[in-house]
Amino acid sequence: MLKPRESIASLTPYRSPILNRAGLALDLNESMAGCSPRVLARLRSLSPQDVSRYPKRETGERLVADFLGLVPEQVLLTNGMDEALALVFSTYLGSGDELLFADPTFVMYSILGNALGAKVVRLHSGADLSLPVADFLTRISPRMRVIAIANPNNPTGLAARHDDLLKIAEAAPDAAVVIDEAYFDFYGETLLPDLARHPNLFVGRTFSKAYGLAGLRLGVLTGAAEQIGYLRRCSLPFNVNSAALACLEAALADQAFVSEHVAQVKQGRTQLAQLFRELGLHCWPSQTNFVLVRVGETVKAFVESMQRRGILIRNFSSAHGCAGCARITVATPIQMVGVLQAIRESIAEIQDA
């Protein structure tokens, strides 16, 4: 009888949180501003030949390399950040090797590590949910092959100090240290300039958030040219689709659109933080396009109350350290008027129940 590897047979599959798209979807950290009009214009201009021919990823990698101030050999375009992570993990992690990260964080780290049969080492963030740097440094061993850190982190929105991240990379020279900068644009600090001095360091980016291209699935992985070369050996040859590659130049060219969207997100997350303070609820200082707030035992009722008002948010109570917490994506300025009112009404409703 045909059977999968044990690491696959025992794996709990990823369940998409998309159960209902009816309403204002503030549950998946998508861009509520959409994408640049230039991107839409490029999509509409695609010819039958653009669609029928295999995509040429290398052209896009040269564009991104120029934009980031790197050489093309340091850049690998991927089918979203998920594929970038999968390539790093599969290149350096084998059965029995160790993967290190700290909860709460992006769920795919554990799924990918378990699928490869690696030993998944989970550190626990403290009460403030900040990165437990001292624990990372203590836990590093010769068996450690991959260290994954989202910075800023999802679902907390918190960012770790630049020097602390470098300490971890320097303490584990034989491990691939992946800094997942999916929310970089809302934060502004990066480890890209440190790639030259740290050959075990990888920095990942995505066009899903600030650029509003989540539906096109376009990610970027950067690192030392030699290490990126190893990843190319197991990368699928036509992994990035033609539509995404065609829109890449237009997306990069419209930095005014990105800057305006980022400014609006920063304004919106400030509004959310101010409202939660007024309501006596704790929220974490976010450097992303979302805010994590602790509602308490009534969080499920809060999420349901918001849904009745046409707004979808995410219950994160099952994540380590996030009991009673909900995550809310920042909406556009016009949408935020209704979102803030809905939060007030929902909190009042569950408090009166």
C-alpha positions, 0 to 999 in steps of 0.5 A, a space after each residue: 500500500 502506498 504511504 507518504 513519508 511519516 512527516 507528511 502523514 502526521 502533518 496537520 494541513 494548513 486550513 485557509 482562514 478564508 471562510 467568508 468574503 462577504 463584507 469588509 475583509 480586515 482579517 488577512 492583512 491585505 491591502 484595502 487600497 488595492 493596487 496601483 492604477 499602473 498595475 491595472 493598466 498593465 494587466 489590461 494590456 496583456 496580449 494573448 502571446 503574453 499569456 501563452 508564453 512561458 514567463 522569463 523570471 530573470 528579467 524581473 530579477 534584474 529589475 528588483 536587484 536594481 531597485 534594492 541596490 543588489 546584483 541579480 545573482 543575489 535575487 530570487 523571485 518566488 511565487 509569494 513569500 511562502 515559496 521563498 520560505 519553502 526553498 530555504 527550508 528544503 535547501 538547508 533542512 533535512 530529517 533530524 536537523 533543527 529549525 528555530 523560531 519563536 511563537 507567536 509568529 507566521 504559521 508556515 514556519 512550523 508547517 514547512 519544518 514538520 513536512 521536512 521531518 526537521 526537529 521544530 524548536 519553538 521558543 516562547 516570547 515573553 508576556 510582552 510578545 517581543 522577540 526572546 533574543 537571549 533565548 535564541 542565543 542560548 538555544 543555537 547548536 551545531 544541529 541548528 540549520 534554519 532560524 526564521 524570524 518575521 520582522 516586523 512579526 505577524 501576528 504581533 506587529 512588533 519589530 526586533 532591534 537591528 543589532 539583536 537580529 545581527 547577534 543571532 545571525 552571527 551566533 549561528 554561522 552554519 544556519 540559514 537565518 531568514 529575516 521575513 520582511 513581509 511588512 518592511 514597507 510599513 516599518 522602514 528598517 531592513 537588514 539588506 545592507 548586512 547581506 554582504 557581511 553575513 553569508 548565512 543571512 537571507 532577507 525576504 520581501 513580498 509584493 502582497 502587502 504595501 503593493 496590493 498584489 496578494 492575488 498575483 503571488 510575487 515574493 522576493 528572496 535575497 542573500 549571498 550570491 553563492 547561497 541564492 545559487 544553491 536555491 536556484 537548483 531546486 527552484 521550479 523554472 517557471 514559478 512566477 507567472 507572466 501576469 505578475 512579472 508583467 506588472 512588476 515594473 509598473 508596481 515598482 515605478 509607482 512609489 508615490 502610490 506605495 508611499 501614500 498607502 503606507 502613510 494612510 496605514 500609519 494614520 489608521 493604526 494610530 487611530 486604532 491604538 488611540 481608540 483601544 486606549 480609550 476603551 481600556 484595551 491593550 494593543 501592541 505597538 504595530 509596525 505593520 498594516 494591522 493591530 493586535 488587541 487583547 479583548 479578553 474572554 469575550 473576544 469570540 463575541 467581539 469578532 462575531 459582533 464585528 461580522 454582523 456589522 459587515 467587518 471581518 477580523 481575525 480571532 488569534 486566541 489559539 496562538 501562544 500568548 495571544 489568548 483573548 486577542 483579535 487582529 485587525 487590518 488597517 482599512 482605507 481612511 474612508 473605511 476607517 470611519 465605519 470601522 472605528 464606529 463598529 468597534 465602539 458599538 461591538 465593545 459596548 454590545 459585548 460589555 452590556 451582554 
